[in-house]
């Protein structure tokens, strides 16, 4: 019985937020999948206008397109509040579903296990950046 892959497949993968400083770690793992850059971009939930701009800018050169997709994603140039922040769990999902490489996704999942005590992304933006403690000093 075939099942559709989801992010639930990778709930035990590290969900620590990745940033632009993690570019080479992610890029080195998924570079072999550069031919699937557009599917990866869609899986990362980049805006379709962004994807089209990347494709036009790089004349379809897949390596350059993948590099810019990663830059946009790691800089959170998409609706991350709705779709979740960049993390290894989302990379695994994109590799499995977008690039159709479940073996590489499973390998990355093994290399980046959840460390425990974390809450999987996406998290709703409920505090607006406010501290959970509202006590004022001296009162």
Buried (B, 14 or more C-beta within 10 A) or exposed (E): EEEEBEBEBBEBBBBBBBEEEBBEEBBEBBBEBBEBBBBBBBBBBBEEEBBEBBBEEBEEEBEBBBBBBBBBBBEBBBEBEEBBBBBBBBBBBBBBBBBEBBEBBBBBBEEBEBEEEEEBBBEEEEEEEEEEEEEEEEE
